[in-house]
Amino acid sequence: MKRWKKIFWELLGILLGVSILAVSFNIFLIPNKLAAGGASGLGIIFFHLFQVPVGLTVLLVNIPLFTLAWYVLGWKFVAHSLAGTLLLPLMLELTAFLPPVTEDVLLASIYGGIGVGLGLGLVFRSQGSTGGTALGAQLINHYFGLSSGQSLVTADLLIIVAAGFIFSPDVALFALLSIFITSKVIDLVQEGPGYSRAALIISDHQEAISKRILHDLDRGATFLEGTGAYTGEERGIILCVVPQYQVTRLKNIVRDTDPQAFVIVSSVGEVMGEGFRQI
């Protein structure tokens, strides 16, 4: 039962993501000739040159990529990819009646990029793909370990260059801006906003600081062992992760307990486990 419930929510996420994606293309990107990469970008080029429906181009481009993904990423991923691959052309045609929201290419590239990133992020988070270079991005992620957003940018550059030659360099630059925004929104949807902070605290007062973290912040802490490169002395290290709003209190705790402590605070893309989002 749990398995079918999980599949249902994943497919629902793919449907919602594809719908947002299709609407963003039809009200922002297609009317402004913003071929922001991928099979859909190629579809936009063919639409303005030969009046070929964007959905048809997307469907035809996906056939060889879909076959490769079957062998590389497995049947489960391909099953979700099949849903997104078939739904995207359908939703592109069903929402083709929507009028353009703006004729300002800058606004279209910004908001189109946000919409496409949100849609693709939801699809990727639901373990699916819309095919095209979105599917190519997952293959690049599999082989080279790049994030989904970085992979999508890598896979889309060729289409953007082609749009620059066919339409104009200005349109290509706006399309590149849209792709950049898309990649950031995809990573934001998949990894979270990064509002948590990880702190490494190097101090001789390990016990005192950790107790205050446990009691004052109600957060966990982990002891690590370290050796100073210059002194050769062993030093206590505390690792803890706190929400953004607790960072100031954490620094005050360290300052009050050991003003000589060395503290490193860095952003965390995603935190899962007790006290944070569940795995």
C-alpha positions, -999 to +999 in steps of 0.1 A: +000+000+000+028+024+009+045+017-024+014+026-044+009+057-023+044+068-030+040+061-068+007+081-067+024+112-051+053+110-074+031+109-105+010+137-091+042+157-086+053+150-122+018+161-135+020+194-115+055+201-125+048+194-162+017+217-161+037+246-146+064+240-172+040+240-201+022+272-190+056+289-185+066+281-220+033+292-236+030+325-217+066+336-215+092+317-236+075+307-269+059+340-278+092+358-272+114+333-291+133+324-260+147+291-270+161+284-235+178+251-244+166+216-246+141+198-268+115+225-260+140+252-271+145+233-304+108+231-306+105+269-303+131+274-331+112+250-354+079+266-344+090+301-355+108+289-386+085+262-399+053+264-377+059+229-364+041+224-331+065+226-301+049+195-286+056+174-317+093+184-318+096+176-281+081+141-286+103+132-316+136+144-299+128+122-268+128+089-286+166+082-287+172+098-253+144+077-238+160+045-252+194+054-238+180+062-204+163+028-203+197+010-204+215+035-181+191+047-155+168+017-153+131+009-159+118+027-128+133+060-138+122+054-174+087+047-162+085+082-146+103+097-176+077+081-199+049+099-179+067+133-181+077+127-217+042+121-228+026+147-206+048+176-216+038+176-254+002+171-244+002+199-218+020+222-243-008+218-268-036+220-241-022+253-228-013+267-262-044+290-261-030+310-232-020+345-243+015+360-237+017+377-203+044+402-215+063+412-247+092+425-226+119+399-233+138+406-201+106+400-180+098+369-200+133+354-196+132+360-158+097+348-150+099+321-177+131+308-161+115+308-127+084+289-140+105+264-159+128+258-129+099+253-106+083+229-129+114+209-137+124+209-100+091+193-090+095+167-118+130+159-108+121+158-071+093+133-080+120+110-096+109+118-131+120+137-162+103+156-190+128+141-215+149+162-239+179+178-223+161+174-189+166+137-195+201+144-208+208+164-176+199+133-155+224+112-176+251+138-171+243+138-134+247+100-134+280+099-152+297+131-140+281+139-106+270+175-115+239+188-099+207+187-119+208+224-124+244+224-136+238+194-158+208+212-175+229+242-183+256+220-198+231+201-219+213+233-232+242+255-244+241+242-280+205+251-284+211+286-271+240+291-295+218+280-324+190+304-313+216+332-313+224+325-350+188+320-361+171+348-342+196+373-328+224+374-303+202+395-279+176+367-278+203+341-271+216+362-242+181+365-227+177+328-232+210+322-214+197+344-185+166+323-184+185+291-182+207+304-154+176+313-134+161+279-142+191+261-129+191+280-096+154+274-091+158+237-099+184+233-072+164+254-048+133+231-052+154+199-049+178+209-021+158+235-002+166+271+005+197+264+026+185+283+056+204+260+080+240+266+090+267+242+099+293+253+125+327+239+132+339+251+166+376+245+176+380+251+213+396+238+245+362+241+262+344+214+242+323+201+271+310+235+283+301+247+248+284+215+238+263+214+270+250+249+263+242+240+227+222+210+240+203+229+267+201+265+254+195+257+217+180+222+220+203+210+192+227+181+189+264+183+186+292+159+175+327+158+189+355+154+164+392+150+169+418+174+154+455+182+156+470+217+151+494+217+122+516+243+138+515+233+174+510+196+169+486+197+199+453+178+199+423+202+197+386+195+204+362+202+175+324+205+178+302+200+147+266+212+150+239+223+126+214+250+135+186+269+117+195+304+105+176+321+134+198+303+160+232+313+145+235+345+166+227+327+198+252+300+189+280+326+184+271+342+217+274+309+234+308+303+220+319+339+228+307+337+264+323+303+270+356+306+251+364+340+234+395+323+219+376+297+201+379+294+163+345+292+146+336+283+110+299+289+099+288+278+065+255+274+046+240+239+043+221+230+011+199+204+028+196+188+063+177+157+070+172+139+103+160+145+138+152+182+144+151+189+107+133+175+076+128+138+077+146+116+053 
